[in-house]
Amino acid sequence: MIGLTTHILDLTHGTPAENVKIKLSRIGHESETEKQLLQTTFTNQHGRVDRPLLEPQEIVPGKYELLFYVGDYFLRKGLTLDKPLFLDKVVVHFGISQPNSHYHIPLLISPWGYQVYRGS
């Protein structure tokens, strides 16, 4: 499999995180503030997106950013959380060096912490 995929697991409730907004951007060569929005999507009932964030023909070497809107998700779950939220958005910067590979980025979340890694 080639491309970019992700999924989100809610550690607080022990379930996949459904309906989380995700933005994927490519970071510019010259400046990390230069970003090209490639896609905005939402997770499905399994905490995954319905199609890869980058299909095999779209994946190119470079720097990327995933922006996960976890604060909105936890507020919809009805949790009583202090404002401002401790975690509102999770930003993950990563690089793609091998365009013929599969990049899978799982995100494990709670209102107070997260873990991200390159999965398989």
Backbone bond lengths (Angstrom), bond angles and torsions (degrees), N, CA, C in turn:
res aa  C-N    CA-C-N  psi(-1)  N-CA   C-N-CA  omega(-1)  CA-C   N-CA-C  phi
1 M - - - 1.450 - - 1.531 108.89 -
2 I 1.310 116.03 137.40 1.455 122.86 178.39 1.523 107.98 -124.22
3 G 1.328 117.39 144.00 1.455 121.50 177.70 1.511 111.35 133.93
4 L 1.334 114.90 -167.61 1.462 122.11 -179.44 1.518 108.91 -125.79
5 T 1.327 116.17 126.30 1.463 121.94 178.19 1.523 108.97 -133.38
6 T 1.334 115.21 165.63 1.460 121.23 177.05 1.516 109.08 -150.77
7 H 1.303 116.28 163.29 1.456 121.82 166.01 1.522 108.47 -154.46
8 I 1.341 114.52 158.34 1.465 120.48 -175.58 1.526 108.98 -127.17
9 L 1.327 115.30 130.08 1.460 121.36 176.11 1.521 108.91 -115.27
10 D 1.326 115.77 131.80 1.461 124.24 179.73 1.526 107.83 -89.89
11 L 1.326 117.23 106.57 1.465 121.66 -178.42 1.519 112.51 -74.30
12 T 1.328 117.96 -23.86 1.461 121.39 179.78 1.524 111.41 -68.38
13 H 1.331 115.96 -41.36 1.461 120.79 -177.38 1.523 113.33 -103.55
14 G 1.331 117.21 -9.00 1.461 120.59 179.92 1.516 112.92 70.45
15 T 1.338 116.69 34.46 1.456 121.18 -176.63 1.529 110.46 -137.40
16 P 1.332 116.95 163.76 1.461 118.54 168.93 1.526 108.94 -64.24
17 A 1.311 116.80 148.31 1.470 121.86 -179.53 1.532 109.05 -90.82
18 E 1.307 115.24 108.07 1.464 122.44 -176.55 1.526 111.56 -92.02
19 N 1.325 115.09 142.94 1.468 123.17 173.52 1.532 113.18 64.52
20 V 1.334 116.00 38.56 1.457 121.22 174.53 1.526 108.19 -92.12
21 K 1.314 116.12 127.87 1.459 121.34 177.53 1.525 109.50 -73.27
22 I 1.341 115.22 136.62 1.464 121.89 179.31 1.526 107.75 -134.26
23 K 1.337 115.40 134.72 1.463 120.85 173.07 1.518 108.16 -117.45
24 L 1.323 116.00 133.21 1.455 122.55 175.06 1.517 108.69 -111.35
25 S 1.328 116.50 128.04 1.465 121.88 178.47 1.523 109.57 -130.92
26 R 1.310 114.77 151.68 1.459 120.96 171.08 1.518 106.92 -98.47
27 I 1.319 116.54 133.40 1.459 121.92 -179.10 1.523 108.15 -89.47
28 G 1.324 115.80 137.80 1.459 121.39 -177.44 1.515 113.66 -64.80
29 H 1.320 115.77 158.51 1.465 121.80 -179.47 1.521 111.70 -69.12
30 E 1.314 116.63 -37.63 1.466 121.23 -173.03 1.523 113.35 -85.85
31 S 1.343 116.69 -34.58 1.457 119.79 -172.50 1.521 110.38 -146.29
32 E 1.343 115.62 139.01 1.464 119.38 178.18 1.527 111.88 -72.35
33 T 1.317 117.69 -11.36 1.464 119.66 176.56 1.528 111.04 -85.39
34 E 1.325 117.06 -16.28 1.466 121.32 174.48 1.516 108.11 -78.30
35 K 1.312 117.26 116.94 1.464 120.38 -179.59 1.512 109.66 -134.51
36 Q 1.317 114.68 141.00 1.458 121.30 174.66 1.523 107.16 -113.87
37 L 1.330 116.24 113.87 1.461 120.04 178.23 1.521 108.78 -68.04
38 L 1.319 116.39 122.99 1.455 121.72 -179.49 1.516 112.29 -98.69
39 Q 1.345 115.69 -32.35 1.463 118.16 -174.61 1.524 110.67 -166.99
40 T 1.322 115.37 144.54 1.459 122.80 167.73 1.519 106.23 -122.15
41 T 1.318 116.44 130.74 1.453 120.56 -176.80 1.526 109.58 -147.57
42 F 1.310 117.16 178.56 1.465 123.85 178.51 1.521 109.33 -134.25
43 T 1.329 115.83 149.24 1.459 119.47 176.48 1.528 110.06 -74.48
44 N 1.321 115.33 152.57 1.463 121.37 177.74 1.535 109.71 -92.80
45 Q 1.318 116.41 -168.99 1.472 121.04 -176.51 1.529 112.87 -64.49
46 H 1.318 116.90 -15.97 1.462 121.49 178.83 1.531 112.38 -98.21
47 G 1.351 116.66 6.61 1.455 120.95 -179.68 1.518 113.21 76.30
48 R 1.316 116.46 13.81 1.468 122.55 -178.99 1.516 109.34 -117.31
49 V 1.305 116.85 166.56 1.461 120.11 172.85 1.520 107.75 -94.04
50 D 1.335 116.10 154.29 1.460 120.27 -172.47 1.524 114.29 -71.03
51 R 1.304 116.38 -21.75 1.468 120.28 176.22 1.519 107.98 -141.74
52 P 1.330 118.24 159.87 1.467 119.12 179.38 1.523 112.08 -56.13
53 L 1.313 115.78 146.79 1.465 120.29 176.49 1.523 110.38 -65.90
54 L 1.315 116.20 -35.57 1.460 122.14 172.14 1.523 107.39 -131.76
55 E 1.312 116.34 123.48 1.459 122.31 175.58 1.532 108.31 -76.90
56 P 1.339 118.26 163.65 1.468 120.45 -178.96 1.531 114.01 -51.43
57 Q 1.317 118.11 -40.48 1.463 120.83 -178.28 1.529 112.73 -75.75
58 E 1.336 118.21 -11.94 1.464 122.25 -178.59 1.529 113.37 -97.56
59 I 1.304 117.38 -17.18 1.458 120.37 -171.97 1.534 110.13 -80.53
60 V 1.319 115.14 125.41 1.465 121.94 178.67 1.527 108.37 -135.47
61 P 1.326 116.91 152.09 1.466 118.92 178.11 1.528 110.98 -59.32
62 G 1.306 115.03 146.20 1.451 120.03 177.68 1.510 111.51 154.48
63 K 1.332 114.50 -174.63 1.463 122.17 178.64 1.520 108.49 -101.03
64 Y 1.331 115.14 141.17 1.456 121.71 -176.80 1.525 110.08 -134.69
65 E 1.328 114.18 164.85 1.462 121.17 176.27 1.517 108.92 -136.31
66 L 1.325 115.82 131.52 1.455 122.56 168.42 1.527 107.19 -108.19
67 L 1.320 115.98 130.74 1.463 122.39 178.70 1.522 107.35 -117.81
68 F 1.329 116.09 114.55 1.459 122.90 -177.49 1.531 108.99 -105.23
69 Y 1.315 117.64 126.13 1.467 122.91 -178.57 1.537 109.72 -91.02
70 V 1.321 115.55 73.19 1.462 120.26 -174.84 1.523 112.92 -76.94
71 G 1.317 118.69 -29.30 1.468 121.16 179.38 1.511 111.81 -61.47
72 D 1.317 117.24 -46.40 1.473 121.08 177.11 1.522 110.78 -58.16
73 Y 1.323 115.90 -41.16 1.467 120.84 179.80 1.530 111.10 -60.43
74 F 1.328 117.53 -50.49 1.463 119.83 -177.11 1.527 111.99 -68.05
75 L 1.316 118.26 -33.06 1.470 119.68 175.47 1.528 110.81 -64.90
76 R 1.328 117.50 -39.28 1.476 120.63 177.31 1.517 111.77 -65.29
77 K 1.336 117.05 -26.77 1.468 120.96 179.35 1.525 111.72 -74.99
78 G 1.335 117.61 -6.21 1.453 120.95 175.99 1.516 114.86 83.75
79 L 1.312 117.60 14.76 1.465 119.59 177.44 1.526 110.38 -71.48
80 T 1.307 116.42 143.82 1.453 121.06 173.83 1.518 107.29 -86.93
81 L 1.325 115.12 110.53 1.459 120.64 -175.62 1.520 109.71 -126.60
82 D 1.330 115.95 143.84 1.465 120.94 176.08 1.520 109.67 -65.51
83 K 1.334 114.90 150.29 1.466 120.60 175.51 1.517 107.69 -114.09
84 P 1.300 120.13 135.96 1.450 124.31 -0.30 1.532 111.09 -70.18
85 L 1.325 114.88 155.33 1.457 120.74 179.92 1.529 110.06 -62.29
86 F 1.317 115.81 144.34 1.458 119.66 176.11 1.536 109.53 -63.56
87 L 1.338 117.15 -48.62 1.472 122.29 174.21 1.515 108.45 -120.47
88 D 1.306 115.63 115.98 1.458 120.39 177.48 1.526 110.07 -102.67
89 K 1.325 115.13 -51.47 1.463 121.25 179.00 1.529 107.84 -130.42
90 V 1.304 115.53 141.44 1.460 121.70 174.77 1.521 107.57 -108.03
91 V 1.316 115.91 123.78 1.464 122.23 179.82 1.525 108.29 -107.71
92 V 1.319 115.57 127.96 1.459 120.87 178.14 1.520 108.15 -122.37
93 H 1.333 115.86 115.88 1.467 121.41 173.75 1.524 106.72 -97.57
94 F 1.313 116.44 133.89 1.459 120.69 -179.93 1.518 109.57 -150.06
95 G 1.312 115.05 161.94 1.455 120.55 179.47 1.506 111.50 -116.21
96 I 1.305 115.15 146.09 1.462 122.07 173.22 1.523 106.29 -112.47
97 S 1.327 115.87 117.89 1.459 120.58 -179.36 1.524 112.40 -111.35
98 Q 1.324 116.25 -20.55 1.467 121.26 -177.19 1.529 109.36 -122.50
99 P 1.329 117.73 91.34 1.460 120.48 -174.59 1.533 114.81 -65.18
100 N 1.322 117.78 -12.90 1.462 120.39 178.35 1.528 111.79 -95.99
101 S 1.326 116.27 18.68 1.463 122.01 -179.57 1.525 110.58 -114.33
102 H 1.322 114.44 167.75 1.466 121.20 174.02 1.520 108.36 -97.26
103 Y 1.303 116.55 128.62 1.458 123.41 174.93 1.521 107.34 -112.96
104 H 1.320 115.87 116.80 1.468 121.36 178.92 1.522 107.05 -120.97
105 I 1.334 115.79 126.71 1.465 120.66 -175.55 1.527 109.31 -120.94
106 P 1.336 117.21 93.20 1.456 120.68 175.09 1.531 110.78 -78.03
107 L 1.326 115.46 146.38 1.459 122.32 177.13 1.517 108.27 -126.93
108 L 1.329 116.72 123.50 1.464 123.20 175.66 1.519 106.43 -104.92
109 I 1.353 116.91 126.14 1.463 119.08 -172.24 1.524 113.62 -129.44
110 S 1.314 113.79 153.69 1.460 124.58 164.59 1.527 104.34 -144.13
111 P 1.332 118.70 171.27 1.468 118.97 177.85 1.531 113.16 -65.57
112 W 1.339 117.03 -12.54 1.462 120.70 -173.75 1.522 114.95 -119.79
113 G 1.313 117.29 0.58 1.452 118.70 179.76 1.515 111.04 -174.17
114 Y 1.332 114.56 168.16 1.459 119.99 178.11 1.517 109.61 -153.51
115 Q 1.320 115.49 162.68 1.439 122.40 173.38 1.518 107.82 -138.30
116 V 1.304 115.88 139.23 1.455 121.68 179.36 1.518 108.02 -136.14
117 Y 1.316 116.18 147.24 1.456 120.45 -179.30 1.519 109.65 -158.49
118 R 1.328 116.59 167.27 1.457 119.82 173.18 1.503 108.00 -86.33
119 G 1.308 115.75 113.29 1.453 121.81 -179.59 1.508 111.97 -90.73
120 S 1.316 114.42 -164.45 1.465 119.69 -179.31 1.512 110.38 -125.73
